[in-house]
Protein backbone atom coordinates (compact mmCIF):
# COMPACT_ATOMS: atom_id res chain seq x y z
CA UNK A 1 0.00 0.00 0.00
CA UNK A 2 2.88 2.37 0.81
CA UNK A 3 4.59 1.62 -2.52
CA UNK A 4 1.35 2.30 -4.42
CA UNK A 5 0.92 5.65 -2.65
CA UNK A 6 4.52 6.68 -3.44
CA UNK A 7 4.09 5.70 -7.10
CA UNK A 8 0.89 7.72 -7.41
CA UNK A 9 2.63 10.75 -5.92
CA UNK A 10 5.52 10.25 -8.33
CA UNK A 11 3.18 10.21 -11.35
CA UNK A 12 1.40 13.35 -10.10
CA UNK A 13 4.77 15.05 -9.60
CA UNK A 14 5.96 14.03 -13.06
CA UNK A 15 2.71 15.39 -14.55
CA UNK A 16 3.17 18.75 -12.82
CA UNK A 17 6.80 18.95 -13.90
CA UNK A 18 5.73 18.25 -17.48
CA UNK A 19 3.18 21.05 -17.31
CA UNK A 20 5.78 23.51 -16.01
CA UNK A 21 8.31 22.63 -18.72
CA UNK A 22 8.62 25.12 -21.54
CA UNK A 23 5.91 27.61 -20.60
CA UNK A 24 2.09 27.50 -20.59
CA UNK A 25 1.66 26.62 -24.29
CA UNK A 26 0.29 23.12 -25.02
CA UNK A 27 -0.14 22.50 -21.27
CA UNK A 28 -2.31 19.39 -21.59
CA UNK A 29 0.09 17.71 -23.99
CA UNK A 30 3.01 18.40 -21.65
CA UNK A 31 1.04 17.08 -18.67
CA UNK A 32 0.31 13.84 -20.52
CA UNK A 33 3.93 13.58 -21.60
CA UNK A 34 5.13 14.08 -18.02
CA UNK A 35 2.65 11.53 -16.66
CA UNK A 36 3.62 9.02 -19.38
CA UNK A 37 7.30 9.48 -18.55
CA UNK A 38 6.50 8.86 -14.87
CA UNK A 39 4.65 5.63 -15.74
CA UNK A 40 7.61 4.44 -17.85
CA UNK A 41 10.01 5.09 -14.97
CA UNK A 42 7.75 3.14 -12.56
CA UNK A 43 7.57 0.22 -15.02
CA UNK A 44 11.37 0.29 -15.23
CA UNK A 45 11.55 0.27 -11.41
CA UNK A 46 9.19 -2.73 -11.22
CA UNK A 47 11.38 -4.55 -13.75
CA UNK A 48 14.38 -4.06 -11.44
CA UNK A 49 12.64 -5.98 -8.63
CA UNK A 50 14.95 -8.99 -8.94
CA UNK A 51 18.09 -6.84 -8.57
CA UNK A 52 19.30 -7.17 -4.99
CA UNK A 53 20.46 -4.16 -3.00
CA UNK A 54 23.66 -5.99 -2.13
CA UNK A 55 24.43 -6.63 -5.80
CA UNK A 56 23.67 -3.03 -6.75
CA UNK A 57 25.77 -1.62 -3.90
CA UNK A 58 28.63 -3.95 -4.90
CA UNK A 59 28.41 -2.66 -8.47
CA UNK A 60 28.54 0.95 -7.24
CA UNK A 61 31.53 0.11 -5.04
CA UNK A 62 33.28 -1.49 -8.03
CA UNK A 63 32.46 1.53 -10.18
CA UNK A 64 34.06 3.89 -7.67
CA UNK A 65 37.07 1.59 -7.40
CA UNK A 66 37.38 1.55 -11.19
CA UNK A 67 37.28 5.35 -11.35
CA UNK A 68 40.07 5.59 -8.77
CA UNK A 69 42.23 3.00 -10.53
CA UNK A 70 41.73 4.62 -13.94
CA UNK A 71 42.81 7.95 -12.51
CA UNK A 72 45.94 6.42 -11.00
CA UNK A 73 46.88 4.64 -14.24
CA UNK A 74 46.14 7.81 -16.25
CA UNK A 75 48.45 9.89 -14.08
CA UNK A 76 51.15 7.23 -14.45
CA UNK A 77 50.82 7.32 -18.24
CA UNK A 78 51.16 11.11 -18.29
CA UNK A 79 54.62 10.75 -16.75
CA UNK A 80 55.83 9.19 -20.01
CA UNK A 81 54.78 12.36 -21.89
CA UNK A 82 52.38 11.18 -24.62
CA UNK A 83 51.05 13.57 -27.24
CA UNK A 84 48.58 16.12 -25.87
CA UNK A 85 45.95 15.32 -28.50
CA UNK A 86 45.80 11.69 -27.29
CA UNK A 87 45.23 12.46 -23.60
CA UNK A 88 41.43 12.66 -23.79
CA UNK A 89 41.20 9.41 -25.76
CA UNK A 90 43.56 7.63 -23.34
CA UNK A 91 41.62 8.89 -20.34
CA UNK A 92 38.29 7.78 -21.80
CA UNK A 93 39.67 4.33 -22.62
CA UNK A 94 41.21 3.90 -19.17
CA UNK A 95 38.01 5.00 -17.42
CA UNK A 96 35.85 2.69 -19.54
CA UNK A 97 38.04 -0.38 -19.03
CA UNK A 98 38.68 0.03 -15.30
CA UNK A 99 35.05 0.87 -14.47
CA UNK A 100 33.94 -2.29 -16.26
CA UNK A 101 36.56 -4.47 -14.56
CA UNK A 102 35.82 -2.92 -11.15
CA UNK A 103 32.08 -3.57 -11.41
CA UNK A 104 32.56 -7.17 -12.61
CA UNK A 105 35.06 -8.00 -9.87
CA UNK A 106 32.88 -6.41 -7.18
CA UNK A 107 29.75 -8.27 -8.28
CA UNK A 108 31.59 -11.61 -8.45
CA UNK A 109 33.07 -11.11 -4.99
CA UNK A 110 30.06 -9.42 -3.42
CA UNK A 111 29.90 -12.02 -0.62
CA UNK A 112 33.30 -10.84 0.62
CA UNK A 113 32.38 -7.15 0.95
CA UNK A 114 31.51 -6.77 4.63
CA UNK A 115 31.76 -2.98 4.45
CA UNK A 116 28.77 -2.54 2.13
CA UNK A 117 26.28 -0.27 3.85
CA UNK A 118 23.11 -2.48 3.73
CA UNK A 119 24.95 -5.21 5.68
CA UNK A 120 26.54 -3.06 8.39
CA UNK A 121 24.70 -3.47 11.69
CA UNK A 122 25.44 -0.80 14.28
CA UNK A 123 24.99 -2.08 17.82
CA UNK A 124 26.47 -1.69 21.28
CA UNK A 125 29.49 -3.78 22.13
CA UNK A 126 27.66 -5.51 24.99
CA UNK A 127 24.61 -6.36 22.88
CA UNK A 128 24.32 -8.87 20.06
CA UNK A 129 21.32 -9.70 17.94
CA UNK A 130 21.33 -13.30 16.86
CA UNK A 131 19.70 -14.31 13.59
CA UNK A 132 18.26 -17.73 12.79
CA UNK A 133 17.68 -18.85 9.21
CA UNK A 134 14.79 -21.34 8.99
CA UNK A 135 14.94 -24.39 6.76
CA UNK A 136 11.97 -25.78 4.79
CA UNK A 137 12.08 -29.05 6.75
CA UNK A 138 11.64 -27.20 10.06
CA UNK A 139 8.57 -25.36 8.78
CA UNK A 140 6.93 -28.57 7.54
CA UNK A 141 7.92 -30.44 10.73
CA UNK A 142 5.80 -28.04 12.79
CA UNK A 143 7.54 -28.43 16.15
CA UNK A 144 8.96 -24.95 15.78
CA UNK A 145 5.55 -23.66 16.86
CA UNK A 146 5.83 -25.30 20.27
CA UNK A 147 9.44 -24.13 20.62
CA UNK A 148 8.41 -20.54 19.88
CA UNK A 149 5.69 -20.81 22.54
CA UNK A 150 8.28 -21.73 25.17
CA UNK A 151 10.46 -18.68 24.22
CA UNK A 152 13.58 -20.85 23.88
CA UNK A 153 14.48 -19.27 20.53
CA UNK A 154 16.05 -15.86 21.03
CA UNK A 155 16.82 -13.71 18.03
CA UNK A 156 15.35 -12.75 14.69
CA UNK A 157 13.77 -15.55 12.66
CA UNK A 158 14.59 -15.24 8.95
CA UNK A 159 12.70 -17.06 6.20
CA UNK A 160 14.55 -16.76 2.87
CA UNK A 161 12.42 -16.03 -0.18
CA UNK A 162 13.71 -19.17 -1.92
CA UNK A 163 12.54 -21.30 1.05
CA UNK A 164 9.10 -19.69 0.84
CA UNK A 165 9.07 -20.39 -2.89
CA UNK A 166 10.00 -24.05 -2.34
CA UNK A 167 7.27 -24.35 0.28
CA UNK A 168 4.71 -22.92 -2.13
CA UNK A 169 5.81 -25.35 -4.85
CA UNK A 170 5.30 -28.24 -2.42
CA UNK A 171 1.85 -26.90 -1.51
CA UNK A 172 0.94 -26.79 -5.22
CA UNK A 173 2.26 -30.30 -5.92
CA UNK A 174 0.08 -32.87 -7.66
CA UNK A 175 1.07 -35.43 -5.02
CA UNK A 176 -1.59 -35.21 -2.27
CA UNK A 177 0.91 -36.06 0.50
CA UNK A 178 3.37 -33.37 -0.58
CA UNK A 179 0.53 -30.91 -1.05
CA UNK A 180 -0.68 -31.53 2.48
CA UNK A 181 2.83 -31.09 3.88
CA UNK A 182 3.29 -27.83 2.00
CA UNK A 183 -0.02 -26.40 3.17
CA UNK A 184 0.80 -27.42 6.72
CA UNK A 185 4.08 -25.54 6.45
CA UNK A 186 2.33 -22.38 5.25
CA UNK A 187 -0.11 -22.70 8.15
CA UNK A 188 2.79 -23.08 10.59
CA UNK A 189 4.32 -19.82 9.34
CA UNK A 190 0.97 -18.08 9.65
CA UNK A 191 0.56 -19.38 13.23
CA UNK A 192 4.04 -18.25 14.27
CA UNK A 193 3.62 -14.76 12.85
CA UNK A 194 0.02 -13.98 13.78
CA UNK A 195 -1.02 -16.17 16.71
CA UNK A 196 2.31 -16.23 18.55
CA UNK A 197 3.34 -12.70 17.62
CA UNK A 198 6.85 -13.75 16.57
CA UNK A 199 8.41 -11.40 14.04
CA UNK A 200 9.40 -13.24 10.88
CA UNK A 201 11.64 -11.51 8.35
CA UNK A 202 11.36 -12.52 4.70
CA UNK A 203 14.86 -12.20 3.26
CA UNK A 204 14.92 -11.35 -0.45
CA UNK A 205 18.49 -12.43 -1.14
CA UNK A 206 18.80 -15.20 -3.71
CA UNK A 207 21.80 -16.90 -5.27
CA UNK A 208 20.93 -17.71 -8.91
CA UNK A 209 24.29 -19.42 -9.43
CA UNK A 210 23.55 -21.92 -6.62
CA UNK A 211 20.86 -24.47 -7.64
CA UNK A 212 20.39 -26.36 -4.34
CA UNK A 213 18.25 -24.82 -1.59
CA UNK A 214 20.49 -26.30 1.15
CA UNK A 215 23.57 -24.69 -0.36
CA UNK A 216 21.72 -21.36 -0.59
CA UNK A 217 20.77 -21.62 3.09
CA UNK A 218 24.35 -22.21 4.17
CA UNK A 219 25.63 -19.38 1.98
CA UNK A 220 23.01 -16.96 3.33
CA UNK A 221 23.77 -17.97 6.92
CA UNK A 222 27.49 -17.35 6.37
CA UNK A 223 26.74 -13.99 4.78
CA UNK A 224 24.53 -12.81 7.64
CA UNK A 225 26.52 -14.48 10.42
CA UNK A 226 23.36 -16.38 11.36
CA UNK A 227 22.50 -19.84 12.64
CA UNK A 228 20.52 -22.45 10.68
CA UNK A 229 17.46 -24.11 12.24
CA UNK A 230 16.76 -27.49 10.67
CA UNK A 231 15.76 -31.12 11.16
CA UNK A 232 17.68 -32.23 8.05
CA UNK A 233 20.66 -34.41 8.98
CA UNK A 234 22.50 -33.81 5.68
CA UNK A 235 22.09 -30.04 5.92
CA UNK A 236 23.36 -30.26 9.49
CA UNK A 237 26.55 -31.97 8.32
CA UNK A 238 27.14 -29.59 5.38
CA UNK A 239 26.62 -26.48 7.50
CA UNK A 240 28.89 -27.78 10.28
CA UNK A 241 31.68 -28.49 7.79
CA UNK A 242 31.45 -24.86 6.60
CA UNK A 243 31.60 -23.55 10.19
CA UNK A 244 27.97 -22.48 10.31
CA UNK A 245 26.26 -23.02 13.65
CA UNK A 246 23.26 -25.36 13.43
CA UNK A 247 20.25 -25.75 15.71
CA UNK A 248 18.81 -29.21 15.06
CA UNK A 249 15.38 -29.86 16.57
CA UNK A 250 15.89 -33.63 16.38
CA UNK A 251 19.05 -33.35 18.48
CA UNK A 252 17.15 -31.21 20.98
CA UNK A 253 14.33 -33.78 21.14
CA UNK A 254 16.80 -36.63 21.68
CA UNK A 255 18.54 -34.70 24.44
CA UNK A 256 15.22 -34.21 26.24
CA UNK A 257 14.21 -37.86 26.18
CA UNK A 258 14.18 -39.55 29.59
CA UNK A 259 17.37 -41.34 30.55
CA UNK A 260 17.10 -45.06 31.30
CA UNK A 261 19.76 -47.37 32.71
CA UNK A 262 20.30 -51.13 32.45
CA UNK A 263 18.28 -52.95 35.10
CA UNK A 264 15.36 -50.47 35.14
CA UNK A 265 11.89 -51.85 34.46
CA UNK A 266 9.07 -50.38 32.41
CA UNK A 267 5.74 -51.32 30.93
CA UNK A 268 5.52 -51.31 27.17
CA UNK A 269 2.86 -52.30 24.67
CA UNK A 270 4.27 -54.59 22.02
CA UNK A 271 3.21 -53.37 18.57
CA UNK A 272 4.95 -55.46 15.92
CA UNK A 273 7.62 -58.05 15.22
CA UNK A 274 11.31 -57.14 15.34
CA UNK A 275 13.97 -57.85 12.75
CA UNK A 276 15.65 -60.63 14.73
CA UNK A 277 14.12 -63.95 15.71
CA UNK A 278 11.48 -63.80 18.46
CA UNK A 279 11.82 -60.03 18.93
CA UNK A 280 8.96 -57.59 19.42
CA UNK A 281 8.90 -53.80 19.06
CA UNK A 282 7.18 -51.20 21.21
CA UNK A 283 7.40 -47.42 21.54
CA UNK A 284 7.53 -45.02 24.42
CA UNK A 285 5.34 -41.91 24.47
CA UNK A 286 8.17 -39.80 23.04
CA UNK A 287 8.62 -42.20 20.11
CA UNK A 288 11.69 -44.04 21.40
CA UNK A 289 11.89 -47.56 19.99
CA UNK A 290 12.00 -50.40 22.52
CA UNK A 291 13.22 -53.81 21.34
CA UNK A 292 11.98 -56.70 23.49
CA UNK A 293 13.72 -60.06 23.33
CA UNK A 294 11.52 -63.17 23.47
CA UNK A 295 8.45 -60.98 23.12
CA UNK A 296 7.02 -61.94 19.72
CA UNK A 297 4.24 -64.12 21.10
CA UNK A 298 3.05 -61.26 23.34
CA UNK A 299 2.44 -58.78 20.49
CA UNK A 300 -0.67 -56.72 21.21
CA UNK A 301 -0.21 -56.97 25.00
CA UNK A 302 1.30 -54.57 27.53
CA UNK A 303 4.19 -56.32 29.24
CA UNK A 304 6.69 -55.47 31.97
CA UNK A 305 10.26 -55.51 30.66
CA UNK A 306 13.75 -54.88 32.05
CA UNK A 307 16.30 -52.70 30.26
CA UNK A 308 19.45 -54.51 29.15
CA UNK A 309 21.21 -51.79 27.09
CA UNK A 310 20.67 -48.42 25.42
CA UNK A 311 21.98 -47.58 21.95
CA UNK A 312 22.27 -43.93 20.87
CA UNK A 313 22.26 -43.51 17.09
CA UNK A 314 22.14 -40.50 14.79
CA UNK A 315 18.50 -41.32 14.05
CA UNK A 316 17.58 -41.50 17.74
CA UNK A 317 17.73 -43.71 20.79
CA UNK A 318 17.00 -47.45 20.89
CA UNK A 319 16.33 -49.35 24.12
CA UNK A 320 16.94 -53.09 24.27
CA UNK A 321 15.00 -55.03 26.89
CA UNK A 322 14.00 -58.52 27.92
CA UNK A 323 10.85 -59.90 29.44
CA UNK A 324 11.01 -59.57 33.20
CA UNK A 325 11.26 -62.84 35.16
CA UNK A 326 11.81 -64.82 31.95
C-alpha positions in Angstrom: 0.0 0.0 0.0 2.9 2.4 0.8 4.6 1.6 -2.5 1.3 2.3 -4.4 0.9 5.7 -2.6 4.5 6.7 -3.4 4.1 5.7 -7.1 0.9 7.7 -7.4 2.6 10.8 -5.9 5.5 10.3 -8.3 3.2 10.2 -11.3 1.4 13.3 -10.1 4.8 15.1 -9.6 6.0 14.0 -13.1 2.7 15.4 -14.5 3.2 18.8 -12.8 6.8 19.0 -13.9 5.7 18.2 -17.5 3.2 21.0 -17.3 5.8 23.5 -16.0 8.3 22.6 -18.7 8.6 25.1 -21.5 5.9 27.6 -20.6 2.1 27.5 -20.6 1.7 26.6 -24.3 0.3 23.1 -25.0 -0.1 22.5 -21.3 -2.3 19.4 -21.6 0.1 17.7 -24.0 3.0 18.4 -21.7 1.0 17.1 -18.7 0.3 13.8 -20.5 3.9 13.6 -21.6 5.1 14.1 -18.0 2.7 11.5 -16.7 3.6 9.0 -19.4 7.3 9.5 -18.6 6.5 8.9 -14.9 4.7 5.6 -15.7 7.6 4.4 -17.8 10.0 5.1 -15.0 7.8 3.1 -12.6 7.6 0.2 -15.0 11.4 0.3 -15.2 11.5 0.3 -11.4 9.2 -2.7 -11.2 11.4 -4.6 -13.7 14.4 -4.1 -11.4 12.6 -6.0 -8.6 15.0 -9.0 -8.9 18.1 -6.8 -8.6 19.3 -7.2 -5.0 20.5 -4.2 -3.0 23.7 -6.0 -2.1 24.4 -6.6 -5.8 23.7 -3.0 -6.7 25.8 -1.6 -3.9 28.6 -3.9 -4.9 28.4 -2.7 -8.5 28.5 1.0 -7.2 31.5 0.1 -5.0 33.3 -1.5 -8.0 32.5 1.5 -10.2 34.1 3.9 -7.7 37.1 1.6 -7.4 37.4 1.6 -11.2 37.3 5.4 -11.3 40.1 5.6 -8.8 42.2 3.0 -10.5 41.7 4.6 -13.9 42.8 8.0 -12.5 45.9 6.4 -11.0 46.9 4.6 -14.2 46.1 7.8 -16.3 48.4 9.9 -14.1 51.2 7.2 -14.4 50.8 7.3 -18.2 51.2 11.1 -18.3 54.6 10.8 -16.7 55.8 9.2 -20.0 54.8 12.4 -21.9 52.4 11.2 -24.6 51.1 13.6 -27.2 48.6 16.1 -25.9 46.0 15.3 -28.5 45.8 11.7 -27.3 45.2 12.5 -23.6 41.4 12.7 -23.8 41.2 9.4 -25.8 43.6 7.6 -23.3 41.6 8.9 -20.3 38.3 7.8 -21.8 39.7 4.3 -22.6 41.2 3.9 -19.2 38.0 5.0 -17.4 35.8 2.7 -19.5 38.0 -0.4 -19.0 38.7 0.0 -15.3 35.0 0.9 -14.5 33.9 -2.3 -16.3 36.6 -4.5 -14.6 35.8 -2.9 -11.1 32.1 -3.6 -11.4 32.6 -7.2 -12.6 35.1 -8.0 -9.9 32.9 -6.4 -7.2 29.7 -8.3 -8.3 31.6 -11.6 -8.4 33.1 -11.1 -5.0 30.1 -9.4 -3.4 29.9 -12.0 -0.6 33.3 -10.8 0.6 32.4 -7.2 1.0 31.5 -6.8 4.6 31.8 -3.0 4.5 28.8 -2.5 2.1 26.3 -0.3 3.8 23.1 -2.5 3.7 25.0 -5.2 5.7 26.5 -3.1 8.4 24.7 -3.5 11.7 25.4 -0.8 14.3 25.0 -2.1 17.8 26.5 -1.7 21.3 29.5 -3.8 22.1 27.7 -5.5 25.0 24.6 -6.4 22.9 24.3 -8.9 20.1 21.3 -9.7 17.9 21.3 -13.3 16.9 19.7 -14.3 13.6 18.3 -17.7 12.8 17.7 -18.8 9.2 14.8 -21.3 9.0 14.9 -24.4 6.8 12.0 -25.8 4.8 12.1 -29.0 6.7 11.6 -27.2 10.1 8.6 -25.4 8.8 6.9 -28.6 7.5 7.9 -30.4 10.7 5.8 -28.0 12.8 7.5 -28.4 16.1 9.0 -25.0 15.8 5.5 -23.7 16.9 5.8 -25.3 20.3 9.4 -24.1 20.6 8.4 -20.5 19.9 5.7 -20.8 22.5 8.3 -21.7 25.2 10.5 -18.7 24.2 13.6 -20.8 23.9 14.5 -19.3 20.5 16.0 -15.9 21.0 16.8 -13.7 18.0 15.4 -12.7 14.7 13.8 -15.5 12.7 14.6 -15.2 9.0 12.7 -17.1 6.2 14.5 -16.8 2.9 12.4 -16.0 -0.2 13.7 -19.2 -1.9 12.5 -21.3 1.0 9.1 -19.7 0.8 9.1 -20.4 -2.9 10.0 -24.0 -2.3 7.3 -24.4 0.3 4.7 -22.9 -2.1 5.8 -25.3 -4.8 5.3 -28.2 -2.4 1.8 -26.9 -1.5 0.9 -26.8 -5.2 2.3 -30.3 -5.9 0.1 -32.9 -7.7 1.1 -35.4 -5.0 -1.6 -35.2 -2.3 0.9 -36.1 0.5 3.4 -33.4 -0.6 0.5 -30.9 -1.1 -0.7 -31.5 2.5 2.8 -31.1 3.9 3.3 -27.8 2.0 0.0 -26.4 3.2 0.8 -27.4 6.7 4.1 -25.5 6.4 2.3 -22.4 5.3 -0.1 -22.7 8.1 2.8 -23.1 10.6 4.3 -19.8 9.3 1.0 -18.1 9.7 0.6 -19.4 13.2 4.0 -18.3 14.3 3.6 -14.8 12.8 0.0 -14.0 13.8 -1.0 -16.2 16.7 2.3 -16.2 18.5 3.3 -12.7 17.6 6.9 -13.8 16.6 8.4 -11.4 14.0 9.4 -13.2 10.9 11.6 -11.5 8.4 11.4 -12.5 4.7 14.9 -12.2 3.3 14.9 -11.3 -0.4 18.5 -12.4 -1.1 18.8 -15.2 -3.7 21.8 -16.9 -5.3 20.9 -17.7 -8.9 24.3 -19.4 -9.4 23.5 -21.9 -6.6 20.9 -24.5 -7.6 20.4 -26.4 -4.3 18.3 -24.8 -1.6 20.5 -26.3 1.2 23.6 -24.7 -0.4 21.7 -21.4 -0.6 20.8 -21.6 3.1 24.4 -22.2 4.2 25.6 -19.4 2.0 23.0 -17.0 3.3 23.8 -18.0 6.9 27.5 -17.4 6.4 26.7 -14.0 4.8 24.5 -12.8 7.6 26.5 -14.5 10.4 23.4 -16.4 11.4 22.5 -19.8 12.6 20.5 -22.5 10.7 17.5 -24.1 12.2 16.8 -27.5 10.7 15.8 -31.1 11.2 17.7 -32.2 8.0 20.7 -34.4 9.0 22.5 -33.8 5.7 22.1 -30.0 5.9 23.4 -30.3 9.5 26.6 -32.0 8.3 27.1 -29.6 5.4 26.6 -26.5 7.5 28.9 -27.8 10.3 31.7 -28.5 7.8 31.5 -24.9 6.6 31.6 -23.5 10.2 28.0 -22.5 10.3 26.3 -23.0 13.7 23.3 -25.4 13.4 20.2 -25.7 15.7 18.8 -29.2 15.1 15.4 -29.9 16.6 15.9 -33.6 16.4 19.0 -33.4 18.5 17.1 -31.2 21.0 14.3 -33.8 21.1 16.8 -36.6 21.7 18.5 -34.7 24.4 15.2 -34.2 26.2 14.2 -37.9 26.2 14.2 -39.6 29.6 17.4 -41.3 30.6 17.1 -45.1 31.3 19.8 -47.4 32.7 20.3 -51.1 32.5 18.3 -52.9 35.1 15.4 -50.5 35.1 11.9 -51.8 34.5 9.1 -50.4 32.4 5.7 -51.3 30.9 5.5 -51.3 27.2 2.9 -52.3 24.7 4.3 -54.6 22.0 3.2 -53.4 18.6 5.0 -55.5 15.9 7.6 -58.1 15.2 11.3 -57.1 15.3 14.0 -57.8 12.8 15.6 -60.6 14.7 14.1 -64.0 15.7 11.5 -63.8 18.5 11.8 -60.0 18.9 9.0 -57.6 19.4 8.9 -53.8 19.1 7.2 -51.2 21.2 7.4 -47.4 21.5 7.5 -45.0 24.4 5.3 -41.9 24.5 8.2 -39.8 23.0 8.6 -42.2 20.1 11.7 -44.0 21.4 11.9 -47.6 20.0 12.0 -50.4 22.5 13.2 -53.8 21.3 12.0 -56.7 23.5 13.7 -60.1 23.3 11.5 -63.2 23.5 8.4 -61.0 23.1 7.0 -61.9 19.7 4.2 -64.1 21.1 3.0 -61.3 23.3 2.4 -58.8 20.5 -0.7 -56.7 21.2 -0.2 -57.0 25.0 1.3 -54.6 27.5 4.2 -56.3 29.2 6.7 -55.5 32.0 10.3 -55.5 30.7 13.7 -54.9 32.0 16.3 -52.7 30.3 19.5 -54.5 29.2 21.2 -51.8 27.1 20.7 -48.4 25.4 22.0 -47.6 22.0 22.3 -43.9 20.9 22.3 -43.5 17.1 22.1 -40.5 14.8 18.5 -41.3 14.1 17.6 -41.5 17.7 17.7 -43.7 20.8 17.0 -47.4 20.9 16.3 -49.3 24.1 16.9 -53.1 24.3 15.0 -55.0 26.9 14.0 -58.5 27.9 10.9 -59.9 29.4 11.0 -59.6 33.2 11.3 -62.8 35.2 11.8 -64.8 32.0 
